[in-house]
Amino acid sequence: MRLFGTVIVICMLVCNVVAASAQSYCPFLAFCGAQQGHCSGSCGAVAEVIDAARRPAWRQSCSDNCGAQYNSCAARLSPRCFDRENWH
C-alpha cells in the first residue's frame, strides 16, 4: 500500500512538472511543503497523548524536526526547479 501511494505521488509530480509553465511554481518544493504539513499534523496528533507538562517542549522539538526535514528536502530538490533541462 505504501508503494502505491509513492507511485501516485511521483506520477502527480511528473504531471505537475509537465503542466507547470510558470517559473515561479515548483512542484518539487510543493512536495516538500506537503511533507512538512503532514509532519506538523503528526506532531499535533501525537502531542495529544503526551503528558501535559512535557507537551510544549515536545511540540517545539517535533516542529523543529519538521523544519529541518523541509530544509533538507528543499536543498535536494530546489535545483530541479531552476534547471529547466531536468524537467524533461
C-alpha angles and dihedrals in degrees: 000000000000090000090053091053091049092051091050092051092048092049090050091050092050092049091048092050091053093044097044110094099163116087092215093068117075116182090195092061090043087057090052090049092051090051090051091050091051091048092051091049090052090051090055093047095049092044089066091069097044121097110273093236093057096037101093094050092045092048091051092049092048092047091051089051091052090051092050091050090051092050091050092048092047092048090053098043107031094081087065089060093060101035103076092187090069091056093077 
